[in-house]
Amino acid sequence: MNNSKSTILVPFDATDLSVKALDKAREIAANQSSTSTIIVLYVIDDTNFYPKEIAKFISNMDDLDKLRHNFEKTIREGVKMMVGNEVDSLVQEGIMAKSMIRVGQPADEILTVSKEENSSMIVMGSSGSLKKRHDRKGIGSISRWISEVATCPVALVR
């Protein structure tokens, strides 16, 4: 990754692990050339707003769509402030950074942004949800999928 230009994608949701991932990306960018850019990405997960199978049983989808739109708008306003604070902090440290907000299935959106932005690396937290069910450490399903499918290196942070 000693290219003259690199883009580090960090999926961020303000959880402890995403904060650790952003810190790791900050460290990587600081040790690279000044042309490294960190993209702080927040994905509004719209996959669980309502089960798609129930749509045929809802008589007034217009009301539901308005509710969904208002929900997304409200979340987006908060996310802009949250992610904006992180980007401002990076810029104050002399690291080029920008924010992005996407709506959709998190893994799909992370992979799409990675390709669109020609990311050199993805740095993300791994929830290790398997650990909650077993006595061994695992990685989260989204981070596992990203690490298997991404076209660039993926650093998982615990």
C-alpha positions in Angstrom: 0.0 0.0 0.0 2.9 2.4 -0.6 1.1 3.8 -3.6 1.1 7.5 -4.1 -2.7 7.5 -3.6 -4.8 5.3 -1.4 -8.4 5.2 -0.2 -9.3 3.6 3.0 -12.9 2.7 3.5 -14.2 2.6 7.1 -17.8 1.4 7.7 -18.7 3.4 10.8 -21.7 3.3 13.2 -20.1 4.7 16.4 -19.9 1.3 18.1 -16.7 0.6 20.0 -15.5 -1.6 17.2 -16.1 0.9 14.5 -14.3 3.6 16.6 -11.4 1.2 16.9 -11.5 0.6 13.1 -11.4 4.3 12.5 -8.5 4.7 14.8 -6.7 1.9 13.0 -7.4 3.6 9.6 -6.2 6.9 11.1 -2.9 5.2 12.1 -2.5 3.6 8.6 -3.2 6.9 6.8 -0.8 8.8 9.1 2.0 6.4 8.2 1.3 6.7 4.4 1.8 9.5 2.0 -0.2 12.6 2.4 -2.5 11.5 -0.5 -4.3 8.9 1.7 -8.0 9.5 2.0 -10.3 7.9 4.6 -13.9 7.5 3.6 -16.2 7.2 6.7 -19.2 5.3 5.5 -22.5 4.9 7.4 -25.1 2.5 6.0 -28.7 3.0 7.0 -29.9 -0.6 7.1 -33.3 -0.6 5.4 -33.6 -4.4 5.3 -35.5 -4.7 8.6 -37.9 -1.7 8.3 -40.7 -4.2 7.6 -40.5 -7.8 6.3 -41.1 -7.7 2.5 -43.4 -10.7 2.8 -45.9 -8.6 4.8 -46.2 -5.9 2.1 -49.1 -7.8 0.4 -51.1 -7.7 3.6 -50.7 -3.9 4.2 -53.6 -2.0 2.8 -52.0 1.4 2.7 -48.5 1.2 1.5 -48.4 4.9 0.8 -48.6 5.6 4.6 -45.9 3.0 5.3 -43.6 4.5 2.6 -44.1 8.0 4.1 -43.2 6.6 7.5 -40.1 4.9 6.1 -39.1 8.1 4.3 -39.4 10.1 7.6 -37.5 7.5 9.5 -34.6 7.5 6.9 -34.6 11.4 6.9 -34.4 11.5 10.7 -31.6 8.9 10.9 -29.7 10.7 8.0 -29.8 14.0 9.9 -28.2 12.4 13.0 -25.7 10.4 11.0 -24.5 13.6 9.1 -23.6 15.2 12.4 -22.0 12.0 13.9 -19.9 11.2 10.8 -19.2 14.8 10.1 -17.6 15.1 13.6 -15.3 12.2 12.8 -14.4 13.6 9.4 -13.7 17.0 10.9 -11.4 15.4 13.5 -9.5 13.6 10.8 -9.1 16.7 8.7 -7.8 18.7 11.7 -5.2 16.0 12.1 -4.1 16.6 8.5 -5.7 13.4 7.1 -7.9 13.8 4.0 -11.3 12.4 4.7 -14.9 12.5 3.5 -18.2 11.0 4.6 -20.7 9.0 2.8 -24.2 7.8 3.7 -25.9 5.0 1.9 -29.2 3.2 2.4 -29.5 -0.6 1.9 -28.1 -3.8 3.0 -24.8 -3.0 4.8 -22.6 -5.7 3.2 -23.8 -4.8 -0.3 -23.4 -1.1 0.3 -19.9 -1.5 1.7 -18.8 -3.6 -1.3 -20.4 -1.2 -3.7 -18.8 1.9 -2.2 -15.5 0.0 -2.1 -15.7 -0.6 -5.9 -17.0 2.8 -6.8 -14.3 4.6 -4.8 -11.6 2.2 -5.9 -10.7 1.5 -2.2 -7.2 0.4 -1.5 -8.3 -1.2 1.8 -11.4 -1.6 4.0 -10.9 -1.3 7.8 -13.8 -2.5 9.8 -14.9 -3.9 13.1 -15.8 -7.5 13.5 -18.6 -8.1 16.0 -17.7 -11.7 16.7 -21.3 -12.7 17.1 -20.3 -16.3 17.0 -18.6 -15.8 20.4 -22.0 -15.1 22.0 -23.2 -18.6 20.9 -19.9 -20.5 21.3 -16.9 -20.5 23.5 -14.6 -19.7 20.6 -14.0 -16.4 18.8 -15.7 -15.8 15.5 -16.2 -12.9 13.2 -19.5 -11.2 12.4 -21.5 -12.2 9.3 -21.1 -8.9 7.6 -17.4 -8.7 8.2 -16.9 -12.3 7.2 -18.8 -11.7 3.9 -16.8 -8.5 3.2 -13.5 -10.2 3.9 -14.4 -13.0 1.5 -15.8 -11.0 -1.4 -14.0 -7.6 -1.4 -11.6 -6.9 -4.2 -9.2 -5.1 -1.9 -7.5 -6.1 1.4 -9.7 -6.0 4.5 -8.5 -5.4 8.0 -10.8 -6.6 10.7 -10.5 -5.0 14.1 -11.5 -6.5 17.4 
